[in-house]
């Protein structure tokens, strides 16, 4: 049980390759800074959690959760969420790169975390990881108050992040993202699938509160 009982649970959700780890770490540190355990190793252990299946775990006050799951699967007990999104093409490239670095087992687990019933080879056939569906789901949810942030504009919206959570969140200094050197055939195959999706998603605001009214962006 977390000792940060005065703080609502916070969910950091993302599609992957969209800054979720750095935001998660920054929010965890912000919560710890307000905790009596802020100077102890256990402060992090009691504050940071991962929950790839939100339907299995009621949210605990004072805890920050990282997930790729969908908002409708939440066992709601108050709280707020941050949803981070970005280029679906970059996210797809990241999965391809991860297979090279971490192996097939990592990829299979990632597919499970993103609620996909497909397999790696399907990545070159369709939006098998349901990136567009996931972004849609978080953009329109009213299950939990959610601030949606586009990764590319994260730093310029850092004050909105702090205001939404009612605590000072300090992001690390912005650095240029590493450009991966992909095989031209791999890049071409992925662009064919994900460039049209990214084009549709460009109409979304860079920073917005989730609401059913956002359904208009997906028409």
N, C-alpha and C positions, 0 to 999 in steps of 0.2 A: 504494500500500500504506500502510495506517495505521501510525503508530508506536505506537499504544496497545495493544501486543501482549499486555499482561497482562490486558486486559479482554475478556470474551466479546462476541461480536456481540449487538446488542440490536435487536429488531424492535418498532416502534411501529405497531400495526395498529388500524384503526378502520372504522366504518361511515360516517364523515363527520358533521360537526356534533356532535361528542362530545368536543371538547377535545384532539384528537390533535396539533394544531400546537403548542399551548402545552406539552404533555407532551413532545413530540419536542424542542422547543427546550431545555426544562429538562434533559432527559436528555443531550442533546448537550453542554450546558455542564458538566454533572456529569462526563462522560467527559473533556472537555478539561481540567478542573481537576486531573485526576489524570495528565495527560500532560506530557511535557517540552516540548510545543509550546503549552502553555497561554497563553503571552503572544504568540503569533504568529498572524497572519491565517490562515496555512496550517493551524493547528490545527482550525479549523472546516471548512475545505475537505477535510481528510483524515478527518474524523470523521463528518460528516453526509452521508447519501445517501438517495435515494428508489429504491424498487424496486416498481413497480406490477405486475410479473410475477415472482413469487418463483421460478418454475421455471427462470428464465434465469440466475440469479446465485447461486453459492455464497456463503454469508455469510463476511465477513472479520472477524477479531478486531479489536476496537477501533473498530468502525464501528456507527453507529446508523442504522437504516433506517426509512423511513416507507412504509406501504403500506395498500391497501384489499383486498389479496388474501387468499386462504384458506390456512390452515396446512398442509393436505395437499399444497400445491404447493411447499412449502419444499424447497430443497436443503440438508438439515440438515448443519451443521458446528458442533455445539454451540450455545451461546447461550441467550438467554431472550427472551420476548416480553411485551409489554404490549398487551392488547386493550381499547380504550375503546368503550363503547356508551352509548346513551341513548335518547331518544324517537325512534321511527321516524317519527312524525308531524313532529317538528322537522327530521329529516334530509330528509324528502320536501319540506317547505316550503323548506328551504335549496336544494334542487336547482331548484325553481321560481324562487326568487329569483335564483339564479346565472344562469339562462337570461336573465332580464331584464337582469342586469348584465354578464355576460360573453359571452352569445350562444350560438348553437346548437353551435358547434364545441366549446366547453368542455363542454357537456352530453354530447355524443357521446363525448368522451374520458373523462368521468367514468363513463359507462355501461360503457365498455371496462374501466376500472380496477376496477370492481365486478363484472366477469364477467357482465354482463347482455347478452343478445342483443336486448333490446327497444329502444324508442325513447321519447322524451320523452312523447308522448301516452299511452303505456301507464301512466305514473305515476298517472293518474287511474282506472285500471281494476283494478290489482292491485299487489302488492309486486314490481314489475318489477325493482327493484334488489336483490332477494333479501336485504333487511336481516335478516329473521328467520332465514333459512338461514345467513347469515354469522355472526350471533351464536351460533347453535347450533353451528356448526362450531368456532369458537374456544372456546366454553364446554366442549366435551367433548374437545378435542384432547389427545393425549399425544405428539404429534410433537415438541413443544418445550415446556419449562416456561413456562407462561403465567399471568400475573396479569390477571384480568378486572376492570375498574373501571367502575362506572356514573358517567357524567359529573356528575350532580347531587350526588354524594357524594365527588367527587374530592378536595377539599381536606381533608375530615375523614379521608380514608384516605391522606394524603400520606406518613405514616410507614411504612405498609405498602408503599408504592411504593419508598421508600428501602431498607427492609429486604430486599425481594425482590431488588433489584439490587445489594445490598451496597455502596451508595454514597449519599452525601447528595444528594438531588434537591430543589432549591428551586423550588417553583412560584411564579409571579407572584401578587400579591395578588388574591384573588377579587373579581370585579366582577359586578354584575348584568348578565345577558345582554340584549342589545338585543332588544326585541320588535318584530318586523317587522309592518308593517301590510298584511295580505293582503286581497285581495278576498274578500268573504263567500262567493261561489260557489266560489272556489278552495279556501278553508278547508273548506267543507262537503264538497266532493268528496274532498279528501284525508283528512279525518277519517273519512269513511265507510270508507275502505280501511285506515287505519293505527291508528285508535283501538282496534279489536279486537286488533290485534297487540300494541300497547303494554300492553293489559290482560293478555294472556297472559304477557308478559315481566316484569310486576311481581313475579312469584313468585321471580325470580332474586335471589340475594343481591347486595348493592351492591358487594362486594369478595370475590373468591374465586379459588382456583387451578383451572385447567382440569383436568378429569378425566372419564373415561367415566361416573363415578358421577353426574355432573350431568345425564345423559340423563333422569333422573327429572323434571326441571323442564320438559321438553318433551313429556311424555306428554299 
